Amino acid sequence: MFGPIVCLAVGILLILVFILYLRLHPFLALATVAIAIAVLSDRIPTHEALPLVARSFGEMMGNIGILIALAAIIGKCLMDSGAADRIVRAFTRVFGPGRENYALLSSGFVLSIPVFFDTVFYLLAPLARAAYARSGRDYVLLICSVGAGAAITHALVPPTPGPLAVAEQLGVSVAMAILGGLLCSVPPAIVGGVIYAKWINRRMPVAPGAALGVSEADLSATAAKADHELPGLFLSMLPFALPIVLLAGTGIARPMTDNAATLAWLNVFGDKNLVFMLGAGVALWLVLRQRTAGLRETMVQLEPAVASGAVIAFITSAGGAFGKVLAAAGVGEAIGTAASQWGLSLLALAFLTAALVRIAQGSATVAMLTAAGIVAPALETVELSYHPVYLMTAIGLGATGFSWMNDSGFWLFGQLTGLSETQTLKTWSASLTIMALSGILWVALLTRILPLM
């Protein structure tokens, strides 16, 4: 049997071997490693190893499973109803002609909160190509804006699965995770999606090449839709604005009252599953309102989104079980002691751990889950002078940067924009890395000037 540090090293090594070399599904890799660590640890009785993993998996699934499925439904409905396209057009009007990069950056930033990154990029990459077709310039600026806006909230703002699972492990409420994630997302998005994007755009005057899944017919159809065919802006944003408003509002209102009946109602309408169910209901209504198809056909079309959400819920729950096992193995105590002895802050540890796992195996979600599992137990032994939401954002930022050929997002970006591998490294990879580095500096500053304690 082995101590905490050996268990940690074995755990990380096994995850990398299983995912990189054996190509196991992340769920199988994380669940298998959790069981292996539970068996190897000298702090966990052998007869408790499997029950611990099962209980931890069930607890995490109970906390985030419904939420992830509802977020998947909201995202699919926003796409199918035309609400996502309406949001893009609204931002385009706000910033005006010639500033399409700001519109695409803002659209990606907003849409990637309720919609999975790959779905957002599938939507916005053709719009970037269409914008280039109208102006004939600044293609690199347009696509970097899309990538930066969508990537940053994908990693920092729930209900996207990665930050949602990290927030759960660190004990951060969903409302605080959303508000903190938004606060920490804006400056790095500007640095990567505006400043660096403009710089690299001047040095890479390229035109879009052939791209998978994007035909001229698709571009024409997107550009040809009349505004009256789309839902209004208020209704388009309501499916994800309503949950955010309810969570924030009830969170603010609770400390202001001690009336039992009022608190009971605030708890009801501040429940994360209920508010996102209300958002999903609004999103579904939008689809039915915009289409002639009936409810049964619409439900069939939602099945792929629910299935995708279920897979992600299983992966994140397995990651949560891995984290609980590391905590039971004493990793948190060892990490906290080591960080204190080495003078390494927990914030830096969170960022570096996520970044190293991201570089090694590519998946931002797996990097976030692994880093959270390592950092969360340390909270029991390290007293923070700032809110743990900043640890959540540090983990998300570490998992955002350093994307290269082992990341599916790298290939998605290159294929949908028509860039070569070298061009993708100079645009996508560099932009995300710059966002990660500038973002952790911003978070470190916030822990001092706005600790939220």
Secondary structure, 3 states (H helix, E strand, C coil): CECHHHHHHHHHHHHHHHHHHCCCCHHHHHHHHHHHHHHHECCCCHHHHHHHHHHHHHHHHHHHHHHHHHHHHHHHHHHHHCHHHHHHHHHHHHHCCCCHHHHHHHHHHHHCCCCCHHHHHHHHHHHHHHHHHHHCCCHHHHHHHHHHHHHHHHHHCCCCHHHHHHHHHHCCCHHHHHHHHHHHHHHHHHHHHHHHHHHHHHHCCCCCCCCCCCCHHHHHHHHHCCHHHCCCHHHHHHHHHHHHHHHHHHHHHHHHCCCHHHHHHHHHHCCHHHHHHHHHHHHHHHHHHHCCCCHHHHHHHHHHHHHHHHHHHHHHHHHHHHHHHHHHCCHHHHHHHHHHHHCCCHHHHHHHHHHHHHHHHCCHHHHHHHHHHHHHHHHHCCCCCCCCHHHHHHHHHHHHCCCCCCCHHHHHHHHHHCCCHHHHHHHHHHHHHHHHHHHHHHHHHHHHHCCCC
